[in-house]
Amino acid sequence: MVIRRLLFICFSILCIYSCHRDNKEILHGGNYKYWYFKEKGWNVPLFYYFDDTGKWTIFVAYKTGFEEYDGGYDVIYKKRWEIKNDSILNINGFDLDILEINDDSIVIRNDYQQRTIYAAPDSMIPEEFRKKM
């Protein structure tokens, strides 16, 4: 009887440990994932694309189409991301604190602002973009 209880406890701990997903996997969804938000002053949503190779980019959903955002003439994006110490999201060389993270939303903050980004359902992404870039 004691051995059964001990085995059950060990099995339960193993299941809980193996079911835990780290922040990287939540961010890229196992392959790639889009997250969206609306920037103040913009009337179109912006989409962050993350994949499991560390690629990151921004897309804009204009009325005329879905296209990659280049940041303007004097901005150069590295288009890379990484997570440091499971609590800092580095995008394009800038560190953002991860305040909350789950499959549906992420709250990130830097020294100047806090932003919540939301998991984008497939219905928000044009079919030709529903793939790893």
Phi, psi and chi 1 to 4 in degrees:
 res  aa     phi    psi   chi1   chi2   chi3   chi4
   1 MET       -  -43.4 -170.2   64.3  139.5      -
   2 VAL   -65.7  -39.0  171.5      -      -      -
   3 ILE   -65.1  -40.1  -66.9  176.1      -      -
   4 ARG   -61.5  -45.0  -80.7 -171.2 -168.0  174.0
   5 ARG   -62.7  -43.4  -74.7 -175.5 -176.5  170.2
   6 LEU   -63.0  -43.2 -172.0   57.7      -      -
   7 LEU   -63.7  -41.2  -75.4  172.8      -      -
   8 PHE   -61.7  -44.3  177.1   75.6      -      -
   9 ILE   -63.5  -45.6  -69.2  170.1      -      -
  10 CYS   -62.8  -42.7  -70.3      -      -      -
  11 PHE   -63.4  -42.0 -178.5   73.3      -      -
  12 SER   -62.7  -44.2  -62.5      -      -      -
  13 ILE   -63.1  -42.8  -69.3  171.1      -      -
  14 LEU   -61.8  -42.3 -178.9   62.3      -      -
  15 CYS   -63.8  -45.2  -74.8      -      -      -
  16 ILE   -62.6  -43.8  -69.6  169.1      -      -
  17 TYR   -64.8  -42.3  178.5   74.9      -      -
  18 SER   -74.0  -22.9   65.3      -      -      -
  19 CYS   -81.3  -17.0  -68.1      -      -      -
  20 HIS   -69.5  127.1  171.3   72.4      -      -
  21 ARG  -104.4  140.3  -64.1 -176.1  -35.8  151.1
  22 ASP   -82.1  169.5   66.3    4.9      -      -
  23 ASN   -62.5  -31.2  -70.1  -14.6      -      -
  24 LYS   -62.0  -45.9  -71.4  179.8 -175.9  177.4
  25 GLU   -67.4  -36.8 -170.7  172.8  -20.4      -
  26 ILE   -62.1  -42.6  -68.8  171.7      -      -
  27 LEU   -64.6  -44.6 -165.4   63.0      -      -
  28 HIS  -100.7   -1.2   62.1   64.9      -      -
  29 GLY    64.9   19.1      -      -      -      -
  30 GLY    93.2  -18.4      -      -      -      -
  31 ASN  -150.2  -67.8 -170.2   13.8      -      -
  32 TYR  -152.3  158.6   73.1   90.7      -      -
  33 LYS  -157.4  143.9 -168.5  168.7 -176.8  175.8
  34 TYR  -103.6  140.3  -74.1   92.9      -      -
  35 TRP  -125.8  144.6  -62.1   83.5      -      -
  36 TYR  -129.9  160.4   75.5   95.6      -      -
  37 PHE  -160.7  164.2   65.1   97.1      -      -
  38 LYS  -112.0  121.6  -75.4 -166.8   82.9  171.4
  39 GLU   -77.5  141.3 -175.1   69.5   57.5      -
  40 LYS   -60.0  133.8  -68.5  177.9 -176.7  175.0
  41 GLY    90.3  -11.5      -      -      -      -
  42 TRP  -104.3  144.2  -75.2   53.9      -      -
  43 ASN  -107.4   15.9   56.1   -2.4      -      -
  44 VAL  -126.6  146.4  -65.4      -      -      -
  45 PRO   -74.9  148.5   23.3  -28.6      -      -
  46 LEU  -106.4  144.6  -62.2  173.8      -      -
  47 PHE  -121.7  129.6  -67.0   84.8      -      -
  48 TYR   -94.1  131.2  -75.5  166.4      -      -
  49 TYR  -108.5  127.9  165.0   90.8      -      -
  50 PHE  -126.2  138.2  -64.7   90.8      -      -
  51 ASP  -128.5  172.8   72.7   21.2      -      -
  52 ASP   -75.2   -3.7   59.6   -9.7      -      -
  53 THR   -94.5   -2.3   66.9      -      -      -
  54 GLY    95.5    7.9      -      -      -      -
  55 LYS   -79.8  139.2 -177.2  176.7  179.6 -178.9
  56 TRP  -139.0  141.6  165.0   83.0      -      -
  57 THR  -156.8  169.7 -166.5      -      -      -
  58 ILE  -114.5  137.6  -59.8  173.8      -      -
  59 PHE  -120.7  150.9  -71.6   90.7      -      -
  60 VAL  -120.1  136.9 -177.6      -      -      -
  61 ALA  -100.8   80.8      -      -      -      -
  62 TYR   -74.1  164.0  -65.8  114.0      -      -
  63 LYS   -63.8  -27.7  -70.8 -179.2 -178.5  179.6
  64 THR   -85.2   -9.3   57.3      -      -      -
  65 GLY   153.5  172.9      -      -      -      -
  66 PHE   -99.4  120.3 -163.8   80.3      -      -
  67 GLU  -144.0  156.8   61.5 -174.4   57.8      -
  68 GLU   -70.3  137.8 -168.8  168.3   -5.9      -
  69 TYR   -92.5  128.5  178.4   69.4      -      -
  70 ASP   -96.1   -5.5   65.1    5.0      -      -
  71 GLY    86.2   -3.0      -      -      -      -
  72 GLY   101.5 -176.7      -      -      -      -
  73 TYR   -74.6  -31.9  -62.3  104.8      -      -
  74 ASP  -107.9   14.7   60.1  -12.3      -      -
  75 VAL  -114.1  129.7  177.0      -      -      -
  76 ILE  -119.9  119.0  -61.1  173.9      -      -
  77 TYR   -90.6  137.1  -71.5  120.4      -      -
  78 LYS   -75.6  -23.8  -67.2  179.6 -175.1  177.6
  79 LYS    61.5   39.4  -62.0 -175.9 -179.9 -178.7
  80 ARG  -131.5  152.5  -57.2  -61.9  -58.8  165.1
  81 TRP  -140.7  158.6   71.0  -88.5      -      -
  82 GLU  -158.4  159.4   67.7  176.1  -41.2      -
  83 ILE  -112.5  129.8  -68.3 -166.7      -      -
  84 LYS  -108.2  131.3  -58.6  175.9 -176.8  176.6
  85 ASN    53.1   25.7  -60.2  -34.4      -      -
  86 ASP    60.5   10.8 -145.1   33.2      -      -
  87 SER  -138.0   -2.5   62.8      -      -      -
  88 ILE  -126.4  123.7  -62.6  172.4      -      -
  89 LEU   -98.2  118.5  171.9   59.6      -      -
  90 ASN  -101.6  115.8 -178.1  -77.6      -      -
  91 ILE  -118.5  124.1  -61.2  177.6      -      -
  92 ASN    57.7   27.8 -161.4   38.2      -      -
  93 GLY    90.2   -0.5      -      -      -      -
  94 PHE  -108.3  132.6  -65.6   98.3      -      -
  95 ASP   -86.1  133.2  -72.9  -19.5      -      -
  96 LEU  -126.2  129.3  -57.1  163.4      -      -
  97 ASP   -71.6  134.7  -64.3  -36.9      -      -
  98 ILE   -91.5  110.0  -60.6  171.9      -      -
  99 LEU   -86.8  -39.4  -57.4 -179.8      -      -
 100 GLU  -146.3  146.0  -65.5  177.2   34.5      -
 101 ILE  -151.5  133.8 -174.4  167.6      -      -
 102 ASN  -153.9 -176.5   59.8   55.1      -      -
 103 ASP   -65.0  -20.6  -70.8  -30.6      -      -
 104 ASP  -103.1  -27.9  -60.1  -41.0      -      -
 105 SER  -155.0  157.6   64.8      -      -      -
 106 ILE  -135.8  131.5  -57.7  172.1      -      -
 107 VAL  -105.6  119.0  179.9      -      -      -
 108 ILE  -121.7  154.9   50.7  179.0      -      -
 109 ARG  -148.9  141.9  176.9 -174.7   66.5 -159.9
 110 ASN  -119.1 -164.8   64.2   15.0      -      -
 111 ASP   -68.2  -17.2  -67.7  -22.1      -      -
 112 TYR  -111.9  -27.7  -51.7  102.9      -      -
 113 GLN  -155.0  163.2   65.7 -179.5  -15.4      -
 114 GLN  -121.3  140.4 -179.4  171.9  -50.4      -
 115 ARG  -139.7  142.1  171.9  176.6  -68.1  154.1
 116 THR  -109.3  126.1  -58.4      -      -      -
 117 ILE  -110.8  148.7   59.8  176.0      -      -
 118 TYR  -120.3  144.0  -58.8   93.4      -      -
 119 ALA   -61.8  129.0      -      -      -      -
 120 ALA   -88.6  123.3      -      -      -      -
 121 PRO   -70.3  157.5   22.7  -28.7      -      -
 122 ASP   -55.0  -31.1  -78.7  -12.6      -      -
 123 SER   -62.8  -19.6   61.3      -      -      -
 124 MET   -88.2  -13.9  -66.6 -178.9   81.2      -
 125 ILE  -108.5  126.1  -50.5  -60.2      -      -
 126 PRO   -57.5  146.2  -23.5   33.2      -      -
 127 GLU   -54.7  -38.6 -160.9  166.1  -40.8      -
 128 GLU   -69.9  -11.8   62.1  -91.4   21.8      -
 129 PHE  -102.5   -1.2  -70.4   90.6      -      -
 130 ARG   -84.1   60.7  -65.5 -178.5 -159.2  166.5
 131 LYS  -158.8  169.0   61.6 -177.1  178.7 -178.1
 132 LYS   -73.3  129.9 -164.0  171.0 -171.0  175.5
 133 MET   -86.3      -  -59.7  -71.0  164.3      -
